[in-house]
Structures are given as structure tokens and as C-alpha cells.
Amino acid sequence: MNDAKDLKIGIIGGGLMGLVLAYRLTQLNATVKVFERESQPGGLSTYYNYGKFIWDKFYHVIVPTDGSLIRLIEEIGLGSKLNWTRALTGYYVNRSFYPLNSPKDYFLFPLLNIWDKMRLAYTIFYGSRIDDWKKLEKITVKDWLIKMGGKRNFNKFWAPLLRSKLGKNYTRVSGVFIWTYIKRLFKAREYPVEKDYMGYVTGGYKTVFDKLEQLLNENNSNIHLETQVKSIKPAEGGGVNIYYEESVEHFDKVVFTAPLNVLEKVTDPGLCEVVNNEQAIEYQGVVCLVLTTNKPLTPYYILNMGDDNSPFTGVIGISTLVDQVQTAGQQITFFPKYIPADHPYWSKTDSELKALFLEGVKDLYPDFDESDIESSHINRAFKVQPLQVLNYSEIIPKIHTKHPDFFVLNTSQFVNDSVNNNSVVTHVNSFVDEYKHEFQSVRKR
């Protein structure tokens, strides 16, 4: 008589990628255990206790083109908690604020003439329809934007935005960098909401992680938090052993979703090989001041900074999007600064960064009163996204798996995507579709 044997799967990394993958594998009747070294799941999308409420540690938004993410949210039963609000965009330059939310706003934007504005619109329209991203790897973002929209458009509109996002490295990235953003924001919408609407889940991403954990538990699967994996080795007779704390556990299959440097540290050479290129991958990190206040600071969800002297790269007015019931009646505003690995901000204390950023807030908003602050927080992430230099897809480390029961799926291999949650879900879905037959129940006599 034949019966089914559910595969036992180990997943290294409890970020969004690891949790969505675990959920997808339980749908194939596998039993899954997720190993996460931090005290809570989510990775860069995790949550944070702001005192009177819990919300995302870093700012995240769902756009109507995020089809994979939206379908996941609906599939796991959170569709009713998906909220949509009109999100306003502004641009700050020369000590002035300019709205950029309608054709009229762009027409009145004083730094560009009418011909420049037409070329700007064409750049966005054309960029959103490019599919052959490989060509964009061969040209710098500066050269491509000048080619498409002219020098005035680049100097007055694009360059300040690129500098604020990438610092001095903006001249080194390829056209793929800006294409991924244009493509995400302007491709065909997959959710029927009005123009300029953006979304969030009630309770933030904690709601999503809690639901995924619940679904895993219901399928005899779980997440092991605060668990340091020491090594991963092939097992005699097949499968893979994971060594953690004082334990060793055997799995039929293991999928590694954690960062590449961890993979190289803990994985036995018999499982995989990382072929490094001579050119090292550089990463952008982020240092972010988060203020909760009793008064609003900005009317914009996104304020793009065209001011090179500001200590932060933009202003994200979460409370212009999120109902204040979610944040205990307080306003929450993010002030991020994207920086490379060698930036001096990394060596500053939280107190030093708060003082520096608050000076920038007061310079931006002269009427700002520090007595309105309910709480202030500095959040950091050292590796947010790789620097997509010329020919990036050719220089990323190549991961060669050597064992039939070991797999690697992580963001180091994203070559034509920005690292956002929709891309993460899309890559998980593609991975499961490709290897579905490897993870389905096997038969035994």
C-alpha cells in the first residue's frame, strides 16, 4: 500500500522572502521550519515599537502595480485590511516646496521650460515600456537620462534626486537603477484604484507576518526566532543537516534565503560554491530618523529633496497615508538618508544623528517646534540594496548549488529589480513554480 510522506523543509532566514516561501511550501504539503537569528521576523520589512503603537521599522508602501504582493495579501485572508489612500508627492528645491501630482503641477514647475517638461514626460512614458533591461546596463543613468530628456532635465530634476538617493555614487550606476523605479510606478495597474493612490495593511507588516506565522502553525510548521545557525552540511544518505545552538536537525531539503555573506560563512563546500567576481558588490544602507509628533509636519507622502545640503534624502509622511487610529492619534514621519558602507554616519551615535537630523528638520520647516515631538528614533540598516553599477548582472557572485537537496534564493540575485516587497513575492512564486516537483510529497511503500 502506498502512502504520502510529507517532506521536511528547512529555510534559513525569516524575512518576508523566507516566510512567504515557507507558506508556499506548506501548500505543497511540506512541513517547514524557518530559522531566524533576530528576535522578530520580517528582515527589512519588520516592525518597531514606537511607544504607544507598533508600526513598520522602515517605510513601505503598496502601489497598484504590485500584483504579486496584493494577490498574496488577499490569498492569506487580509484583503479586507488592505487600505488605499491618495498619496501626494512634493519636490523641495531652492527653499521652496512644489506639488507634483497632476499635469497642471508639472506644467507650473518653474525649473523646467515647456519643452523640458515634454521630454520629461516622454522619458517616463518610454522608460515604463522598456522590456530589454540588458541594454540599460551598458549606459550610466546620467547618460541615459540626458539622452532621453536633455541636460536641463537632468541637472534640474533628476540629478538632485539621484544625489539624494545615492550620494556621489549616482554617476556610477546604470540606467537599470532608474528604470526599475519607473517600471514599478508606471506599468499597468493590477488593482482598480484611482490615480496616485497607495496602499497599506491595517496594522502594518506585523499583521502580514502574524498571519503567515498563524498559517504555518496550522500546517505543523513554525518559525524559530533568535536562532543562530552555525553550519549546514550534507547528510549521509541524502538530505541536509542544520547545526544550530547545541542541536543538529535533519531536513529532506533546505532553502537558504539569508544574505550572501552568511551563506559563505555557514554552508559546507559540498552544498554550494560562490564564484566571486574580482569586482566586489557595493551596497547602499540607510540611516533613518523617525519622529512621532502631535502635529502634522508635511502634506506629502513623499517629499523629494532637491537640496544637496539636507542631512536626509527625503521626507516620508506616513500619516498622510495611514489612518491615525493606527498610530494612537500621533503623526509619524520618516527622514531617511541612504549612504554607502564607508559613510561617516555609521560611526555616529543615535544621539548625534538625532541632533544632526533635527537641525535639518528645523531648517526645512522653520515653524517646527521640538515640543511637538512625542518620540524620536534612529533606525539603521547596513545593506538595503546593491549599487547597480554598469554590467551589474555580469559581476554579481554566481551561486552554484552542488547538492540536489540544497537551494539558494536571496536578493543578491536581483539584477533587474529594485528590492521591494512585490519583487520578493514575485521571485518566491517563480522559485516555487520552477522547483515545485522537488518539494511535493513523495511516495513510499
N, C-alpha and C positions, 0 to 999 in steps of 0.2 A: 504493500500500500504506500502510495506517495503522499507526503505532506510538505508544507512550505516551511522553510527555515528563514526567519527574518534576519537580514544582515545587521550586524552591529557596526555602526559607523562612528568614528571619532573625528571631530572637527576642531582644529586649532584656531582660536580667535573668535571672540564673542561680539564683534562689531555687527553692524547691520548685515554685512555680507554673510558672516558665519551663521547668524540667526535665521535669515531668510533661506539660506541653503539647508540648514537643519530642518526647517519647516517643510521645504520642498521634498527632502529625502524621506521624511515620515509619511508623506503622501504616497511614497513607493513602498510603504510598509516596513521601512528600515527602523531600527532602534538607534537613536543618536545621542551622543554625549558631547557637549560643547565645552571646551577648556578656555577660560578667560582669566588672564592674570590680574586684571583690575577688580575693584570691589563692586562694580556695577557694569552691566552690558552696554553696548552701543558704540564704543570707539569714539570717533569724531562726532558722532550724532548723539552722544549720551546726554544725560540731563544733569541739572545742577540745583542745589538748594539755595535759593536767594533770600531765605529768611522766612517770609510769610507765604511763599509759594515755591513750587518747583517748575522749572521750565528748561528749555534746551540750553546746554552749556555754550554752544556756538549757534549763530543764527542759521536757520534753514527755512526754506520756503518751497512750496509745491506750485509748479506752474502748470497751466492747462495742457501743455505738451508732454508732461511726464506720464505717459500712458502706462508704462510698466509699474511704476510706483502706485499710481491711482488704482489700477486693477488689483494689486496686492492688498491695498488698504480695504477695498470693497470685499475682496475674497475672504479676508480673515474676520469679516463682520464689523468693520469700523466705518463703513460707508456713511452712516448717519452722523458720524463725528467729524466728517470732512467739511470744513467751512471755507467759504470763498468771500473775499472782500476786495474792493478796488484798491490797488496799491499805487500810490503816487510816486513819481520819480522827479528828483530835482538835480540841479547842477550848480555847484558853487565855484565861482572864479572871480578874481578881481574884487573880492569882498562883497560880492552880490550873489543873490540866490535867483535861479531861473527854473521855472517848471518845465518839464519835458514830457508832457502827457498827451498831446494832441497835435495834429498838423499845424494848428494855429501857434502853439508854443514853439515849435521848431521854426516856423516862419518868422516869429518875432525874436528868435535867439540872436542877440546883437553881434556876436563874434564872427558870424559867417554871413556872406552875402547870398543872394538867392541862388546863384549858380553853385556855390559850395553846398548849399542845402540840398539841391537836387542830386549832386554827386554823392552826398552822404546817404540819402535815401536809396540811391542806386547800389551803393556798397552793401548796405544791409540786405536789400532785396536780392542781389546777386549772390552774396555770401550764404544766405539761407537756402539757396538752391544748389549749392555745390555738393556733389557726392564724392568726387575724386579728391579726397583729402591729401593723398600722397604728393600731389603737385605742390600743395601749400607747405610741405615740409622742406622744400628746396629754396624757399624765399623767406626773408625775415618779415615779421609782422609789420615793421616800419615800411619796408619797400613795397609790400603788397598793398597796404592801406594808402600809400602815396600813389601807387599805380592806379588804384581804383577811384580814389576820391580827391587826389591832389594834395600839394604840400600845405595849403592853408587849412584844409580839413584836418590833416594830421596834426599840425602844430597847435591849432586852436582847440580841437575837440578830442582827438584820440590820444595824443602824446601825454597830456596831463593824467588821463585815466590809466594809461599803461604804466606811467611812472609811479602812480599811487598804488598800483597793484603789484608791481614787480621791481620798483626802485631802479637802480642803474642797470639791472639785468634786462630791462624791457627791449633793449636793442639786440639782444641775443636770441630771443625766442622766435619761432617760426610763425607763419600765418595760421597754422593749425590752432594756436592759442586763442586767437580772437574768433576763428571760425566755429569752435566748439560752443562758445557763448551765443553767437548769433544763431547757430543752428538750433540750439535748445529753446531759445526765446521766440524764434520766429517761424519754426516749422509748423506743419498743420496741427491744429489743436485736437486733443483727444478727449477733452472734457468740455461740455457745452456751457461755458460761462462767457460773460461779456468781456470786451477788450480791457486789458490792464488789470484783470482780476487775478489774485494769487491766493493760494490756499494753505491751510494748516489743519492739523488734527487736534481736536479738543484734548487738552492736557499735554500737548506737545509730543515729542517722540517717545517719552516714557510710556504713553498709552500704547504705542505700537509695540514696544519691547515687552511690556507686561502681557499683551495679548499673545505675542509669539511664544513667550515662555509658558503661558497657560496652555496653548495648543500643543507645545512639546510635551508638557507634563501629562496631558490627556492621552498622548501616544507613547507612554512609557519611555520618554526621552527627557533630558534635563540639561541644565547649564551648571557647570562647576566654576564659581567665581573665586577670585583670589587664589588661583591655582597656577603655579609656575611649572610649566613643562620643562623637564631637564634634558630629555633626549627622546628621539623617535628612531626606532630600529626595525629592520625586517625581522619577522618571527619565523622560526623553523616550521616548515610545513605549510607556510602561507599566512597571509595577513601581516599586520604591523603591530608592534608593541609601543605603547606610550609610557614613558617613565616620568612620574610626577610626584613631588614630595617624597614620601617613603614608599610609594606604591608603583606597581607596574601593571598595566592592563592591556589585554589583547583585543584587537579590533579586526574585523574582516577587511575593512577599508578605512583609510584616513585621508581627509582633505585638509590641506594647510591653507588658511586664509590670512594669516598674520603677515607682518612686514617681511621683506626680503632679508634684512639683516638678522632677524630672528631665525628664519629658515636656515640660513648658513650656519648659525650657531648651534642649533639643536638637532639637525637632521643628519642621520648616518649617510655616508657617501654611497652606500648601496641602494639608497632610495632615490636620490636625485643628484644632479650636478648643475651648478650655477656657473655658466660661462660668462665671465665678466669681460666687458669691453675695456680697452685702455682708458676711455673717457668716462669718468665717474658720473653717476646720475646726481644732479643737484636738486634740492628740494626747497620750496618756499614753506615757511612756517607762519604762524600768526600769534600776535600778542593782542589781546582784546580787553578794553575797559568796558565793563557793563555797569550802567547806572540804573537804579530804580529810584524814581522820583515821585513827588506828589503833584507835579505839574508837567504837562507835555513839553518836550524840547523841540520837536520838529514836526511839520505837517507831512513829511515824506516818509515812505517806507524805505526808499533808497535815496540818499543824497550822495552823488558822486562828487569827489573832491578834485577840483582843478587847481588847487593851491598846493604847490610843492612844499611849502613851509609847515604844513599841518603835521602834527605828530601821528595822526591816524589817516587811513586811506579812504574812509567814508563814514557815513553815519547811517545806521540801520534802525529805523523807528519801529520796533516790533509792535508797539501799542497802537500804531496807525492801522495795523492789520488784525491784531489779536484782540478779542473782546477783553476788557479789563477785569471781567469776572474771573478770567483765567489767571490773572496776576494780582489778586487780592486788592483790586482797586488802584494799584500802582502803575505808573508808566515804566516801561523797560526799554532802554536804548543801548545799542551796541556801538562801540567805537573801535573797529579793528585796524590793525597795522600789519600788513603782510611783509615779511622780511626773510632774507636768506640766512643760511646757517651761521655765517660769520658776523651777523649784525650785532652791534653793542647792546641792543635792548635785551638780549638774552642774559646778560650779566647783571642787569639791574634788578633790584628788589621790587616786590609788588608796591611797596610804599613809594619808591622812586618813580615807578611807571605811573602810578595814580596821580602823583603831583604833576608830572610832565603832561599827561593826557588831559588833566583837568584844566591846565593852563590853555591847552588847545580848545577845549570846550568853551571856556570863558572868552577866548578870542573870537570864536565862531559865533557865539551867542552872547553879546555884551550884557543882556538883561538877565543872564543866568545867575541864580543865587544858590550858593552851596548849601544854604539852609534847607533847600527843597529836596536835597538828597536823602532818601530813605536808607539806601545801602550802596556800596560800591565794591566791585570785584575785578580782579585781574585773572583772566583765563588764558592759558598758553597751550599751543600745540606745535611741536617742533617740525613735524612733517605733515603738511596739509596736501600739497600736490607737487609733482615733479616739474622742473623747469623744462618746458618743451622746446629745446634748442633745435637748430637745424638738423634734419635727418634723425630725429629722436627715435623713431621706430627701429633704426639700424644700430643704435648704440645701447639700447636697454639690455640688461643682462638676459641671456637666454636660459630658460629653465628646462632641463632635460630630465624627465622622470624615468627612472630605471626599473621600477618595480610595478607590477600590474595592479597592486592594491594601494598605491600611493598617488595622490593627485595634488596639484597646486592651483589655487585660484585666488589671486590677490590683485590689488590695484596697481602694482608695479608694471603690469602688462597692459594697462590702458594707454593706447597710443593715439587714438583718435576720439577721445572723450575727455571732458573735464571730469574731475572726481566729484560727482554729485550722487544723491541717493537714487535717483532714477536710473543712472548708469549702472550703479551697483546691482540693482534688482534685475536690470536687463542682462547683465553679464551672468548672474546666477541662473536666470532662466535658460540662457543659451548653453551654459555648462551642463545643467541637468538634462536638457534635450539631447545634447551630444553624447552624454555618458549614461543615459537612463538605463540601458541594458546592463550596465556594470553594477547598479545599485538596487535593482529589483530583487525580490525574494528568489532564492534558489531552491531547487527541489532535492530532497534526499529520500532514500528508500527506507 
